[in-house]
């Protein structure tokens, strides 16, 4: 991953191994551009891989704790798989966006405690009529509170996918995994061989990118990074380089 495993995260050009690339059609659907597809490389494929590993299907209820960049795409992917989707967040605008793009139920965690959230999710499961065993829970907030909330939602036969990251520690009763015969698993990114399937969801219009991203010139990277750190920018940022110079 350029910028993480090696230099080049903010370069205008970088040489990468071909095994990590995915073919993209020369002619793209209306509204989709090559720079927009850069978001697929991480923010889309990471939740895609978590959902694939969870074996999510049309008989399941998927719960996303955190409906931001990664979680927002996860909601769409899960809905495209036919699952009944719940989105939990503390940001009303993110919940509204999730409701527009696949979430059948949205819950504001800032105005409900853990018991109330669990009760609302259980009621939704009954009303959904889905026959899958156990909730498929995806922690996509990357916050200690979100991780505690997600773990607390585990039920019998449940599956917890840890997709978000925080360097902070959380205190959990791991015995819940034993008591509920539940599973917890994390993933870092997505194998390149899965990229075409994730890309297809975007090209087919099942996952939309535009409402979740915003573009900025690469030259403005320092100011943009500072704005992201201050949480002044809430969407996924695409830094677009000046196309002058060597191609």
ABEGO torsion letter per residue (X at the ends): XBGAABBGAABABBBBBAAABBBBBABBBBGBBAAAAAAAAAAAAAAAAAAAAAGBBAABBBBBBEABAAAAAAAAAAAAAGBBBBBBBABAAAAAAAAAAGBABBBBAAABBAAAAAAAAAAAAAAAGBABBEBBBBBAAGBAAAAAAAAAABBBGBBBBBABBBABBBBBBAAAAAAAGBBBBBBBEBBAAAAAAAAAAAAAGABBAAAABBBBBAAAAAAAAAAAAAGABABBBBBBBBABEBX
